[in-house]
């Protein structure tokens, strides 16, 4: 192996060690310093909640009223307020307003006043097969909440799922 | 310590014979040359088997590690998982370097360990994504993985890693396109169009690169060879879809539902495919112009279908002709350029096409059992005819 190729390998391998660690570090920092809110969640497929080891979730804020003209893929933010043990909102704005705002991307075009689907990047939750079974059983008897950490810029990261059995 | 081979013993003995004046140095060289070649030929199948086994082993270990970490999810802390993944990636690369490049003791196993390192790096990306509930279907991770694999392939000059890089890159293209098309509400038709364009571009670029680039990195990684094979397979698969009128019928509606930037992306890939076809036509390859013509016609037909629409039946007829030209052209091209893999692939495509056309045209018109009997006879006849032709062709190529 030539000296140049050895140098390339010496850079490439440590980079491959650093990239996953850096991703994990950033994610952990988000979770540690973000503002925690509980969002009422619902599995998209109630008959087959966990496909493999992940569940696809839908939230009350997955569909909001756009207060401005939106093109598919545009950033759209929702101001969250607490009610009934969970956080929710219904007005889609171009920028985050207040401390508890979550931002995502519009799934379709919408005129002002129309409802639009929004994706926040918190629609998938992973769990081991064992934990998935626990959650699946609990979902039958109570409400599901996703505990989400919010950044100042409105980006969100799902931390865990909680099931309230109503008791 | 391993028993010295005949060629090694001959090497030592011949030096002694020269020293004793029994034979001249030139005669010794001729003798050594005679047996070195034979020894290499005998060693080659064993070497290939060792390589294949090592690669399979690396893949098994890679998937095993992923499975182990996934199965023991809750039992391990995040820190432990990260430590294990990092150690596994680093360990695989270090062992690969030690065995193949530093000591050269087990080069094939070493190469497989490099491949294992690449697989584990991809696993690390996805496992971190799962650990922190990052959206798992983000195609960007595949792109990062493909780039990392390509860099390693070039640094260690490994064909196995180069193939992995190419496959991962192709998976990224498919994933990215699939995600974008899903968002725009488009079905799989545009994906098949992309397959023809991307596959054609890959085959064309690979062929041109082999012909024009004489760099060591290209021959040692066999990247162009892998690109040609993968490209032709993907292009043929995409083209095959449009030999059915139901799929060809969808071309126009697929074009209408594509967003502006998706149309631009499709045109960009088409431009690359056409440019590679032009380069093929201008090159010295004996079948270059014919290959370029088939790809150019396929690309042009697809673009007209997507952007202008029209009768699905007519397109299906035209795509049947193009597919037949591709299959028969692959056989001819393989024969002309002494490439048995092209002959084999062409023969397989002819067989698939004949069976598909039988089911497409006659299946619904015949009673089911009679249809099955005739289908069986047809397949046997195709297999008999093609096998004979293939053997004759390959024998002629060997001669």
Interface residues (C-beta under 8 A of the other chain):
Chain A: X1 X5 X6 X8 X9 X12 X13 X15 X16 X17 X19 X20 X21 X23 X24 X27 X28 X31 X53 X54 X72 X73 X107 X121 X122 X123 X124 X125 X126 X127 X128 X129 X130 X131 X157 X158 X159
Chain B: X70 X71 X73 X74 X78 X82 X85 X86 X89 X90 X93 X97 X101 X117 X121 X124 X125 X127 X128 X129 X130 X131 X132 X133 X134 X135 X136 X137 X144 X148 X151 X152 X154 X155 X156 X157 X183 X184 X259
